[in-house]
């Protein structure tokens, strides 16, 4: 059994969504100003592997810095 919120029935996903419920896409950077993910990453989050999610999360601090400029 699988749940979108927790992943496989073996337990919760180890990489949780960075969503902070501030869903506004920056008009130039084309990333969410709340979680810093692209629209494709947001839409595909529940289908990503743990490694893919970890890679996205690792990239987020650099994206946040782009918005601060």
C-alpha positions as CSV (number, residue, x, y, z in Angstrom):
1,X,0.0,0.0,0.0
2,X,1.3,3.5,-0.8
3,X,0.2,6.9,0.4
4,X,1.3,10.1,-1.3
5,X,2.0,11.7,2.1
6,X,4.1,8.9,3.5
7,X,5.4,6.9,0.6
8,X,5.5,3.1,0.6
9,X,3.7,1.3,3.4
10,X,7.0,0.5,5.0
11,X,7.1,4.0,6.6
12,X,7.3,7.7,6.0
13,X,9.3,9.2,3.2
14,X,12.8,10.3,4.4
15,X,12.8,13.4,2.3
16,X,9.8,15.5,3.1
17,X,8.4,18.2,0.9
18,X,9.9,21.7,1.4
19,X,6.5,23.3,0.9
20,X,5.7,26.0,3.4
21,X,2.3,26.8,1.9
22,X,3.4,30.1,0.2
23,X,2.7,29.1,-3.3
24,X,3.6,32.0,-5.6
25,X,5.7,31.6,-8.7
26,X,8.4,34.2,-9.2
27,X,7.7,35.8,-12.7
28,X,11.3,35.8,-13.8
29,X,13.0,32.9,-12.0
30,X,9.9,30.6,-12.6
31,X,10.3,29.0,-9.1
32,X,8.0,29.1,-6.1
33,X,9.0,31.9,-3.7
34,X,8.0,29.7,-0.8
35,X,9.7,26.4,-1.4
36,X,12.0,27.4,-4.3
37,X,11.0,24.4,-6.5
38,X,10.0,24.6,-10.1
39,X,6.5,23.8,-11.2
40,X,7.6,20.5,-12.7
41,X,9.3,19.6,-9.4
42,X,6.2,20.5,-7.4
43,X,3.9,18.5,-9.7
44,X,6.2,15.5,-9.8
45,X,7.2,15.4,-6.1
46,X,5.1,12.4,-5.2
47,X,6.5,10.4,-8.1
48,X,10.1,11.2,-7.5
49,X,12.5,8.7,-5.9
50,X,14.1,9.6,-2.6
51,X,17.4,10.3,-4.4
52,X,15.6,12.7,-6.8
53,X,13.9,14.5,-3.9
54,X,17.2,14.7,-2.0
55,X,18.9,16.3,-5.1
56,X,16.1,18.9,-5.4
57,X,16.3,19.8,-1.6
58,X,20.1,20.1,-1.9
59,X,19.7,22.6,-4.7
60,X,17.2,24.8,-2.9
61,X,19.6,27.1,-0.9
62,X,21.2,28.3,-4.2
63,X,17.8,29.0,-5.7
64,X,16.8,31.0,-2.6
65,X,19.9,33.2,-3.1
66,X,18.9,33.9,-6.7
67,X,15.6,35.3,-5.5
68,X,17.3,37.6,-3.0
69,X,19.1,39.6,-5.7
